[in-house]
Amino acid sequence: AVVSTQSTGWEYRCKDVVLWYRRPNGKVIGQPDMTNLKMEDEESTEANKGMTGCHINGKTKVHKVPGYLEVTLKKAGSRNITLPHEIDHVKLGDGEHYGDEGEWHEDIPEIVFNPLRNHVGEEKEGEDTEYHLQLVHTAMEFEMDGPIYDAYQYTFSVKTVKTHERFPGIKLYFDWSPITIRYGVKGYYHADLLGKLISIVGGTFTLALFLHTFLISSANNIYERAFLSSTKLGA
């Protein structure tokens, strides 16, 4: 995930930012693995309206249990601050297999797996920004007997609520669906192909028999009516 945050009402750096993984009731499970996460200070520029902030980039493991990932501050001048932020992307699954444009395959648009791309968060003093992600496991196989890639496509909703913590935070709630969607190439065994061929041939013969019976019956009816009519007229 790549997340950029700035604070209005308080100048802070990455050393002031902390990440937590919590249960839905707010109880701390622990901190995410920071080994592959980079946090870089963002300097005050005209582009970010003169605010300092922290750029979070990389990947980490997410607990596959009900809960949420929180980005918040260790300290601030007041609880009534805002946390304006921009999300470049949030992807879940085998992220190392994404293409240069963030796509798995030309037939699968990136928005399916990354609907939060370039999302700009709301700014409200003293309020948490909550993102609720509804995730569906997706198994993809793009070559016959090839590797299977695991990813999670999702939709999301967002809202802001008054914070009950020391300081406002950005929270990503994960709602894991038990459903699995499969994409890929489907192969057939020889027995399957033979069965389909027999079905096609049998269906063709059945249709031919039906047409033959219909035509013969129709011809007989026409002949009998014509013959009987001519006999009666002759008599």
N, C-alpha and C positions, 0 to 999 in steps of 0.2 A: 504494500500500500504506500502511496505517496500522499502525505497530508502536510499542508502549510498552514500555520496558525499565527495570528498576531493578536495582541491584546490592546484594547483601548482603555485608557485610564491606568495603565501599568506597563512599564517597559520591562520586558523579561527576555531571557536567553534560554537556550536549550537546557542549561543546568537547572532552570526553574521548572522544567516540564517533567512529569512523571506519568507512566503508563501502568494501569492496573487491569487485571481481569477479575470481574466480580460476578457473584451469583445474582439472580433477579432481585433478591431482597437487599442487595447492596453489600453483602458480606464478601470480603476480599478472599479470592482463591489464591492469588499470587501475581507476580509481575510476569509479563510475557518474556520469552527468550530474546535478549537484545543482541545476540551474537551477530545476526545478519541484518540488523537495523542500524541505519545511520541517522544521526540527528545533527543538523548543521544550522548554525545561527544565520538568520536573514537580517541583513543590514537595512537601515532606514533609507528608502529610495522614493522617488516621485511615484513610481509604479505602485508601491504598497502604501501610498498616502503618508509616508513619513513614519510608519510604525515598524518597530523591530519585532522579530518573531523567531520561529523555529521550523525548519523543514525536516520532516520525518520521511525517510525513504528506505525501502528494503523489504524483507519478509520475515515472518515469525510464525510460530505454531499457535493455533487457536484451539482452546479446549472444546471438544465436541459435546458439550453439555449446555443446558440452558444458562445463559449469562450474557455479559456484555463486556466489551473492551472499552476502557475509559482513557481519554487523554485529558489531563488536568494539570494544575499548577501545584507546586510544593508551597509556594508563598505568593502573596500578592498584597497590594496596599489596602484592598477592600473586597468584600464579597460581591459588591455591586459593580463588577467589571463585565466587559463583553469579550467573547472569544471569536472574533471573525475568522473564518478559515475557508480554504479552498481545497477540495479533494481532487487530485489528478486522476487517480484510479484506485479501486479496491477490488482485488481479484482473489478468489479462493480456490484452492486445488493445486494441481501440478503446474505452478506458475512458470517454471523453467521451460515449459514446452510451448508457451505462447510465442507467436511470430513477432516480427518487428513492429507490426501495427497493432499488436495486442489481440490478434485473431487466431483462433484455432484452425479454421478452415475457411476457404473462400465462400462456402455455402452457409456458414454460420457467422452472422454479424457480431462484431465486438460487443455491441450494446447488450446482448443476451447475458454475457458474463461480466460486464463492467458498466452497469447503468448509472453508477455514480461518477462517471468520467466528467472532469471539469465542473463538478458541482460546487457552487458557492453557497456557504452556510449562512444562516440568518444571524443577525446581531441584536441581542436583547440583553440588557444589563441584569446581572444576577440570575441568569437562566441557563439551564443545561440544554444543549442541542442533542436530541435523541434520534438516531437513525435505526429503524427497525427493518432488518433484512430477512426476507422469507427465502430460505435457501433450498434448492432441489439438487440432489446429487445427480451428476451426468457422466455416464461412461461412454467414451468415444473410441471407435476403432476405424481408422481410415484406410487400412490395407488388409487384404485377406490374411488371416492368421498373424496380423501385426500386433504391436503393443496396444494396450488399452490405457487411455489417459483418463484420469479422474479430475473433474472440475465441478464447480457449483455455480449454476446459473441462479439469479435471484432478482426479485423485485424489492423495492424499498418504499417506506413512508418516513416522513420526517416531521418532528414537532419540537417545540421549545416548552420547557416546564421550569417552574421556580426551583432552584437548586436547594437540596437539603444537606449538601456537603459544605465543607469550609469554603470552597471556591467553585465556580462553574466549571463544567467539563463538556467534552465532546464524547458521546457514548454511542457505540455500535452494538446493537442488540442482535443476537443470532438466533433465528428460529429455524431449527433443523427439521426438514420434512423427511418422513420415512420412505418416500417414493424415490425411485431411480429411473431416469430417462436414459435410453440407449440410442446412440447414433452410430452409423458405420455401415460397412459392407456386409451383406448377408450372404453366406455360402450355402450351397446345397450338396447333400450327399448324393451319390449315384442312385441310391434307392429312391430318394425323393424325386429326382429327375425322371426315373423310370415310372414311378407312380403317376406323376403329372402327365407323362406321355401316354400312358394307358388311359388315363381319364379323358384326355383330349381325343384319342382315337375312338374310345368307347362312345363319347358324346357325339362324335361325327357320324358313327354308324347308326346310333339311335335316331339322330335327326334325319339321316338318309332313309331309314326304315319308315319313319313317320311320314315323310314326304311321299315315299313310294306308295304306302297304304292309302294316303289321302288322294293321290292322283288316280290310282286304280279304281278306288271306290267311286270317285267322281265320274270317271269315264264310263263305268258300268251303269251308273244311274242315268247318265245322259243317253247311253245306247238303249237301255231298256225302255225308257220313256219314248224315245224316238221310234223304236221297233214296234212297241205295243200300239202307239198312235197310228202308225201306218197300217197295221194289221186290221185294227177296228174299222178304219176308213175303207179299206179294201173289201171287207166283209159287207 
